[in-house]
Amino acid sequence: MVAVSAPYVAGFLAFREVPFLVEAVQRLQQEQPKLKPQVLLVDGNGLLHPRGFGVACHLGVLTDLPCIGVAKNLLQVDGLVRDELHREQVRPGWGFISTL
């Protein structure tokens, strides 16, 4: 657990949380060098961020590890309209990974 002093600002999660995540990865590498992760699953968006570079991208660049953003909300996909049909297709509890 960490104490976060910065407020949550939608769209800027990486600036608030990535420093702590980088520190956790570095501590793992120092304390258990044989346990280097092959990939990190990140609670947040990556390339599907509205600015095209979410928390998963930030963490990947700073740790030099592949990261996959596993977000609770689908923020952006080119050509996708978030209308009633979209809401019917993406049922609660399934997430959007089930549409792959």
DOVEXVO-562595 format. One record per residue (C-alpha): residue number from 1; residue in one letter; y, x, z. Coordinates in Angstrom, 2 decimals. Layout:
<recs>
@k->NUM r->A Y->Y X->X Z->Z
...
</recs>
This chain:
<recs>
@k->1 r->M Y->0.00 X->0.00 Z->0.00
@k->2 r->V Y->3.51 X->1.13 Z->-0.77
@k->3 r->A Y->6.94 X->-0.10 Z->0.19
@k->4 r->V Y->8.88 X->-1.07 Z->-2.92
@k->5 r->S Y->12.62 X->-0.99 Z->-2.44
@k->6 r->A Y->13.70 X->-2.04 Z->-5.94
@k->7 r->P Y->13.89 X->-5.77 Z->-6.69
@k->8 r->Y Y->11.67 X->-7.38 Z->-9.31
@k->9 r->V Y->13.53 X->-7.80 Z->-12.59
@k->10 r->A Y->11.62 X->-9.59 Z->-15.36
@k->11 r->G Y->10.90 X->-7.22 Z->-18.24
@k->12 r->F Y->11.49 X->-4.06 Z->-16.21
@k->13 r->L Y->8.35 X->-3.90 Z->-14.06
@k->14 r->A Y->7.55 X->-0.33 Z->-15.16
@k->15 r->F Y->10.71 X->1.09 Z->-13.63
@k->16 r->R Y->9.78 X->-0.42 Z->-10.28
@k->17 r->E Y->6.03 X->0.22 Z->-10.12
@k->18 r->V Y->5.02 X->3.09 Z->-12.42
@k->19 r->P Y->6.17 X->5.91 Z->-10.09
@k->20 r->F Y->3.68 X->4.67 Z->-7.46
@k->21 r->L Y->0.90 X->4.32 Z->-10.03
@k->22 r->V Y->1.52 X->7.84 Z->-11.36
@k->23 r->E Y->1.39 X->9.15 Z->-7.80
@k->24 r->A Y->-1.95 X->7.39 Z->-7.22
@k->25 r->V Y->-3.43 X->8.92 Z->-10.40
@k->26 r->Q Y->-2.16 X->12.38 Z->-9.42
@k->27 r->R Y->-3.61 X->12.05 Z->-5.91
@k->28 r->L Y->-6.97 X->11.05 Z->-7.38
@k->29 r->Q Y->-6.92 X->14.08 Z->-9.70
@k->30 r->Q Y->-6.04 X->16.42 Z->-6.80
@k->31 r->E Y->-8.47 X->15.01 Z->-4.26
@k->32 r->Q Y->-11.37 X->14.17 Z->-6.60
@k->33 r->P Y->-11.00 X->16.26 Z->-9.79
@k->34 r->K Y->-14.49 X->15.25 Z->-10.98
@k->35 r->L Y->-13.43 X->11.57 Z->-11.04
@k->36 r->K Y->-10.94 X->11.68 Z->-13.92
@k->37 r->P Y->-10.61 X->8.15 Z->-15.35
@k->38 r->Q Y->-11.44 X->7.68 Z->-19.02
@k->39 r->V Y->-9.16 X->4.63 Z->-19.26
@k->40 r->L Y->-6.85 X->2.70 Z->-16.94
@k->41 r->L Y->-6.64 X->-1.09 Z->-16.86
@k->42 r->V Y->-3.10 X->-2.00 Z->-15.86
@k->43 r->D Y->-1.94 X->-5.29 Z->-14.36
@k->44 r->G Y->0.85 X->-5.92 Z->-16.87
@k->45 r->N Y->1.68 X->-5.80 Z->-20.55
@k->46 r->G Y->1.58 X->-2.80 Z->-22.85
@k->47 r->L Y->2.50 X->-3.14 Z->-26.51
@k->48 r->L Y->2.73 X->-6.93 Z->-26.19
@k->49 r->H Y->5.81 X->-6.54 Z->-24.01
@k->50 r->P Y->8.93 X->-8.18 Z->-25.53
@k->51 r->R Y->10.46 X->-4.71 Z->-25.93
@k->52 r->G Y->7.17 X->-3.32 Z->-27.25
@k->53 r->F Y->6.61 X->-0.88 Z->-24.39
@k->54 r->G Y->5.43 X->-2.38 Z->-21.10
@k->55 r->V Y->4.10 X->-0.98 Z->-17.85
@k->56 r->A Y->0.75 X->0.03 Z->-19.40
@k->57 r->C Y->2.52 X->2.11 Z->-22.06
@k->58 r->H Y->4.76 X->3.80 Z->-19.49
@k->59 r->L Y->1.78 X->4.72 Z->-17.32
@k->60 r->G Y->-0.19 X->6.04 Z->-20.30
@k->61 r->V Y->2.63 X->8.31 Z->-21.43
@k->62 r->L Y->3.25 X->9.69 Z->-17.95
@k->63 r->T Y->-0.42 X->10.28 Z->-17.07
@k->64 r->D Y->-1.71 X->11.23 Z->-20.53
@k->65 r->L Y->-4.51 X->8.69 Z->-20.07
@k->66 r->P Y->-5.36 X->5.71 Z->-22.28
@k->67 r->C Y->-4.13 X->2.50 Z->-20.69
@k->68 r->I Y->-4.85 X->-1.14 Z->-21.49
@k->69 r->G Y->-2.42 X->-3.79 Z->-20.34
@k->70 r->V Y->-4.23 X->-6.76 Z->-18.80
@k->71 r->A Y->-1.43 X->-9.23 Z->-18.26
@k->72 r->K Y->-1.54 X->-12.65 Z->-16.67
@k->73 r->N Y->0.88 X->-14.00 Z->-19.29
@k->74 r->L Y->0.94 X->-13.48 Z->-23.01
@k->75 r->L Y->4.55 X->-12.49 Z->-23.67
@k->76 r->Q Y->4.65 X->-11.68 Z->-27.37
@k->77 r->V Y->2.45 X->-11.59 Z->-30.45
@k->78 r->D Y->3.95 X->-11.51 Z->-33.93
@k->79 r->G Y->3.38 X->-14.82 Z->-35.69
@k->80 r->L Y->2.26 X->-16.67 Z->-32.55
@k->81 r->V Y->4.19 X->-19.78 Z->-31.65
@k->82 r->R Y->3.85 X->-20.83 Z->-28.03
@k->83 r->D Y->3.68 X->-24.58 Z->-28.61
@k->84 r->E Y->1.41 X->-27.37 Z->-27.38
@k->85 r->L Y->-1.46 X->-26.27 Z->-29.66
@k->86 r->H Y->-1.25 X->-22.75 Z->-28.21
@k->87 r->R Y->-1.39 X->-24.12 Z->-24.65
@k->88 r->E Y->-4.48 X->-26.18 Z->-25.52
@k->89 r->Q Y->-6.27 X->-23.18 Z->-27.05
@k->90 r->V Y->-5.53 X->-20.81 Z->-24.15
@k->91 r->R Y->-7.06 X->-22.71 Z->-21.28
@k->92 r->P Y->-6.19 X->-21.77 Z->-17.68
@k->93 r->G Y->-8.75 X->-19.46 Z->-16.14
@k->94 r->W Y->-9.85 X->-18.00 Z->-19.48
@k->95 r->G Y->-6.83 X->-15.85 Z->-20.20
@k->96 r->F Y->-6.00 X->-14.81 Z->-23.71
@k->97 r->I Y->-8.74 X->-12.19 Z->-23.99
@k->98 r->S Y->-11.23 X->-14.97 Z->-24.69
@k->99 r->T Y->-9.58 X->-15.58 Z->-28.07
@k->100 r->L Y->-10.64 X->-12.14 Z->-29.39
</recs>
